[in-house]
Amino acid sequence: MKIMTEGKDWRRKMGKLVAVLSLFTVFLAVILAGCGQGQQAGSSSGGGGANQPGTKYPTRPIEFIVPWGAGGGADQLARTCAEKLDKILNVSLPVVNVPGATGGTGMTKLLAASADGYSIAIYIADTHALLATSKPSWKLEDITPVARMIKAPSFLFVKQDSPIKTWQDFEKMTREKPGQLKVSTLGEGSVDDITLAYLAGKGIKVTGVPYAQPSERYVSILGGHADALYEQAGDVRQYLESKQMRPIIVFNEERYPAFPDVPCSKELGYDIFLPQFRSIIVRAGTDEQKIKTLAEALKKVYDTPEYQKFLEQQYATKDSYLGPEDAARMLKQEVDNMKAIWEKKQ
């Protein structure tokens, strides 16, 4: 009888143990299911929770896309900023040049990336002009500006020993032989293209010759492949200082202090002065806190003595910097201005 009693006690104890283990198993399953749902929610928001409020940013390298070739103004801006941002954000910013289609190829790369703040790009007036002159694969609503870092007027330059001595010479030759003079430009649909189209409407007809690579564009007039170059002074500073080229007009509302003898388009009766700007953008949908982090870091870059020296070398204006909200308003205003000019020539 004692053996039977002990057997019953053992079975009761084992029964209780199994019940406890079963309850524990159910409890553990509930916890694991909750964790799985949390991870899934983070993944669906993009980048494994990278856009969740409070997430530390940045924690890894940020890809810096330049939709133009190496050596140009956009490339110089990216590399100047990347060097400073490296120290401010404590992550590297490798610069990737993706030239082509007036900046369109680089834009495609940016918009194919996640909106997680780990891909940023240089966005300039010429790429922006595509929204006014053609139908690119993106819309203004697809991007968010972080900052405008440079604003500068554009010029027409000729070779130092060119027979074109002044704007009057240039204008006279184009009226006598329409379309004969060649002007080196950045690409079709760019600000260069809009300006030349405006001039054509005033009887100053030239042939635009697009060059995607900055170095090819710069030397085109030196090698006799073009008669004039549409460009910003800072991008060709070395050629100006070495007396290899000179400006004959600045597309601005007033003469530029660095070139007091060069007439502006306004005084010559041409109301065309679309400034070149170079901004830094991210894909729309990027977390606002990340945009704020980038904007504050870029403002710190802008305020450094080294960057101010860079602006001086680029012949940029004193009001170059704009934060996210002001830059967004600027982009809207500029595309409206470009559309108004472009539609008149159609």
Order of alpha helices (4+ residues) and beta strands (2+ residues): alpha-beta-alpha-beta-alpha-beta-alpha-alpha-beta-beta-alpha-beta-alpha-beta-alpha-beta-alpha-beta-beta-alpha-alpha-alpha
